[in-house]
Structure formats: C-alpha cells, structure tokens
C-alpha cells in the first residue's frame, strides 16, 4: 500500500513544439502517478487530457513551429494532480470553438480535445489570453 501522505512532487518542462515533447512529459507524469499507486482509470484520464493539451499547444498554439516552446508543469500532492500547459501562441477565445457534439460537427476530424479534457478532468481552466490551460484531477488515490 502506498502512503497517501507522500511529499508533493512538482516538475516543470520547457520543450520545443515537436511531437516527441508529448512523450517526454507524459512519461514523467505517468511515473509520478504510478509512484503514488494511482489506478488505471486515473492514469488513463490524466494521460488522455495531458495528450490533448500538449497536442493543442503544439499544433494550434505554436503552429508546430519547433522554434517555439511549450511549458508544462505538474504538481502531485495529497489526492490531486494539477497540470499546466502553456504555449507561445496568441491564444484563443474558448467561446468561439465549435461544439463538437453539434450535428454539423459530428463527422469533423478535429475539435474534440477540449471536450475530452473536460470529461476526464475535474477542472479545466484557461487563462484570459487563451494560451495556457490548467487541468486538475481530484481523488487520484
């Protein structure tokens, strides 16, 4: 049994806007959660939301420009994880994103990332500029 009163773990990554960056961050976050004894359902939810956030930052925020960076940080403490993903892009207006569940968007091959993050995380918050998302998952233990 893993002791729930473990010391908090916090890390920050500044990475280029390339697909391999996702793997680096994902591995670190998954290892941190596994050390705490998190179940498969938590690992799946966090991995999926993190993947969507990082891919969005690389593709949409930084336009896949490898000269631009993404900053990803995470904090695992008590029974929660908080992940922040920020890009160097100009941001976006959340209200302008089409609803992926609307009939006219059901067959689109994009646009579900934000919905997936909201489904699998307890809290999804964007900064005012729209270039940083903070994801929180409670009850990870």
C-alpha positions in Angstrom: 0.0 0.0 0.0 1.3 3.5 -0.9 1.3 6.1 1.8 -1.2 8.8 0.9 0.8 11.3 3.0 3.7 11.4 0.5 5.7 14.5 -0.2 4.3 16.6 -3.0 6.1 16.3 -6.4 6.5 19.2 -8.7 8.3 19.5 -12.1 8.4 21.9 -15.0 9.5 21.3 -18.6 10.2 23.8 -21.3 10.2 21.9 -24.6 10.2 22.5 -28.3 6.9 22.3 -30.3 7.6 18.8 -31.7 5.5 15.7 -31.2 8.3 14.0 -29.2 7.8 16.6 -26.4 4.4 15.0 -25.6 6.2 11.7 -24.9 8.7 13.3 -22.5 6.1 15.0 -20.4 3.6 12.0 -20.5 6.3 9.6 -19.2 7.2 11.9 -16.3 3.6 12.5 -15.2 2.6 8.8 -15.5 5.7 7.7 -13.5 4.8 10.3 -10.8 1.2 8.9 -10.6 2.4 5.3 -10.6 4.7 6.0 -7.7 1.7 7.2 -5.7 -0.2 4.0 -6.6 -2.9 5.6 -8.8 -5.3 3.2 -10.5 -5.6 2.6 -14.3 -8.7 4.8 -14.5 -6.8 7.8 -13.2 -3.7 7.0 -15.4 -6.0 6.8 -18.5 -7.9 10.0 -17.7 -4.8 12.1 -17.0 -2.8 10.7 -20.0 -5.7 11.5 -22.4 -6.2 15.0 -21.1 -2.5 15.8 -21.0 -2.0 14.5 -24.5 -4.9 16.7 -25.8 -3.5 19.7 -24.0 0.1 19.3 -25.3 -1.0 18.5 -28.8 -3.3 21.6 -28.9 -0.4 23.7 -27.6 2.0 22.4 -30.3 -0.4 22.4 -33.2 -2.8 25.2 -32.6 -0.9 27.5 -30.2 2.6 27.3 -31.6 1.5 26.2 -35.1 4.0 23.3 -35.0 7.0 25.8 -35.0 9.9 23.9 -33.4 11.5 27.2 -32.5 8.6 28.0 -30.2 8.4 26.3 -26.8 5.7 24.8 -24.6 5.9 25.0 -20.9 4.4 22.1 -19.0 4.4 21.8 -15.2 2.7 19.4 -12.8 2.1 19.2 -9.1 1.1 15.9 -7.5 0.0 16.3 -3.9 -2.3 14.6 -1.5 -5.1 13.2 -3.7 -4.8 15.5 -6.7 -2.7 16.4 -9.7 -2.6 19.8 -11.3 -1.1 20.2 -14.8 -0.5 23.4 -16.6 0.3 23.6 -20.4 1.3 26.9 -21.9 2.3 27.8 -25.4 3.8 30.9 -27.0 0.8 31.4 -29.3 -1.6 34.4 -29.3 -4.2 32.3 -27.6 -7.9 31.7 -28.5 -11.4 32.5 -27.4 -12.9 29.4 -25.9 -16.4 30.7 -26.7 -15.5 30.6 -30.4 -14.7 26.9 -30.5 -17.5 25.0 -32.3 -19.4 22.4 -30.2 -18.1 19.0 -31.3 -21.4 17.4 -30.3 -23.4 19.6 -32.7 -24.8 17.6 -35.6 -22.9 19.6 -38.2 -19.6 18.8 -36.4 -20.1 15.1 -35.6 -18.0 13.9 -38.6 -15.3 16.6 -38.3 -11.8 15.1 -37.8 -10.9 17.7 -35.1 -12.4 19.7 -32.3 -12.9 17.1 -29.6 -9.8 17.8 -27.4 -11.4 20.4 -25.2 -14.4 18.2 -24.7 -12.3 15.2 -23.8 -10.2 17.3 -21.3 -13.5 18.4 -19.6 -14.9 14.9 -19.5 -11.8 13.3 -17.9 -10.6 16.0 -15.6 -12.4 17.6 -12.7 -11.4 21.1 -13.6 -10.2 22.7 -16.9 -9.3 26.4 -16.7 -7.9 28.6 -19.4 -6.1 31.9 -18.7 -7.6 35.1 -20.1 -5.3 35.1 -23.2 -6.2 31.5 -24.0 -2.6 30.2 -24.3 -2.5 28.3 -21.0 -4.7 25.5 -19.7 -4.7 24.2 -16.2 -6.0 20.7 -15.6 -6.9 19.3 -12.2 -7.8 15.8 -11.3 -9.1 15.1 -7.8 -9.3 11.8 -5.9 -6.3 10.3 -7.6 -5.6 8.0 -4.6 
